[in-house]
Amino acid sequence: MKVDDFFSYHEEITEKGIFLTFSGILTHDFLIKLGTTLKSSMSLYNVDSNIVLKIFALVVEQSQNIIFYSAERLPVSSPNNEKMGIGTITVGLQGQHFFVLCGNRIANENVEKLRNKLVPIQKMGKDELKQYYKEQRRMDPDESSKGAGLGLIEMARKASQPIEFAFRKLDEGYSFFTLKTVI
């Protein structure tokens, strides 16, 4: 990015209500720091503590999806040299509603599988989501899953509107997955 372009970038994110954004390697340690920063930012808006907790929970869930499932990964210094996911997480305010957006690369072979999990969740009401969550907790997770898709259901349960998502094909191997939740 050119130095002269940064003002336009700043104006664009301000216009869209974005007050917190991060793009890069997400680790559990960084997630804790991100949570502290988020709480400080939210205090500027005099937001009810229950809303702050919901937003923080959504940030955690979406960040964990990046940490565990992003196809773009880099090793981090840790006892077992694990690789952490790379992605982008954004928090903003549109009208009277806060939103959390996350995005990361996923393998094209996983797009339909993820879409098939998200479409039914997107169409469910609060009672249906509660029941579906209970059913999924009783099931064994997929081999590639860290929690039977419970995080996706939990996000939908916390959101005040249906979740939104999109897949943008990048090349023959990867797509960019975006998920939005609104409180």
Summary of the structure (lengths in Angstrom):
residues: 183
radius of gyration: 16.8
end to end distance: 32.1
largest distance: 54.4
contacts: 514
relative contact order: 0.15
helix: 48%
strand: 27%
